[in-house]
Amino acid sequence: MNKYIGCFATSIAGNDHNNIYVIIDADDEYGYLGDGKIRKVNNPKKKKLKHVQLIKRTDDTITGRINNNVALSNEDIKYAIKNIQ
């Protein structure tokens, strides 16, 4: 599992700069970001990791669901982002 999955991130480049996302999946160069509203779990935003700034916080619900291979819902992501702001 990638170390970025489940972390919060802020976009620092592009039309969506300053938006908060959760990293749903990641590979070596790209992260797949979702916010539960515009970018849903089934259609995450593909963004280069150099264009996002990691927030040193995670949500226990999200990391638990990802670690246990339980389906992540858009409501979980929206709730987690709301609590971090």
Backbone hydrogen bonds, N-H to C=O, Kabsch-Sander energy under -0.5 kcal/mol:
donor,donor_aa,acceptor,acceptor_aa,energy
5,I,2,N,-0.8
6,G,23,I,-3.0
7,C,4,Y,-2.0
8,F,55,I,-0.6
8,F,57,R,-1.5
9,A,21,Y,-2.4
10,T,53,Q,-2.8
11,S,19,N,-2.1
12,I,51,H,-2.7
13,A,51,H,-0.8
17,H,14,G,-1.4
18,N,11,S,-3.5
19,N,16,D,-1.7
21,Y,9,A,-3.1
22,V,34,G,-2.5
23,I,7,C,-2.7
24,I,22,V,-0.8
24,I,32,Y,-2.8
25,D,32,Y,-1.3
27,D,30,Y,-2.8
31,G,47,K,-3.2
32,Y,25,D,-3.5
33,L,31,G,-0.6
33,L,45,K,-2.9
34,G,22,V,-2.1
35,D,39,R,-1.9
36,G,39,R,-2.0
40,K,38,I,-0.9
43,N,40,K,-0.8
45,K,33,L,-3.2
47,K,31,G,-2.7
47,K,45,K,-0.7
49,L,29,E,-2.4
51,H,48,K,-1.8
52,V,49,L,-1.2
53,Q,10,T,-3.0
54,L,52,V,-0.5
55,I,8,F,-2.7
56,K,54,L,-0.5
57,R,55,I,-1.9
59,D,6,G,-0.7
63,T,59,D,-2.5
64,G,60,D,-2.2
65,R,61,T,-2.2
66,I,62,I,-2.4
67,N,63,T,-2.6
68,N,64,G,-1.9
69,N,66,I,-1.1
70,V,65,R,-2.8
77,I,73,S,-1.5
78,K,74,N,-2.5
79,Y,75,E,-2.4
80,A,76,D,-2.1
81,I,77,I,-2.5
82,K,78,K,-2.3
83,N,79,Y,-1.9
84,I,80,A,-1.3
85,Q,81,I,-1.3
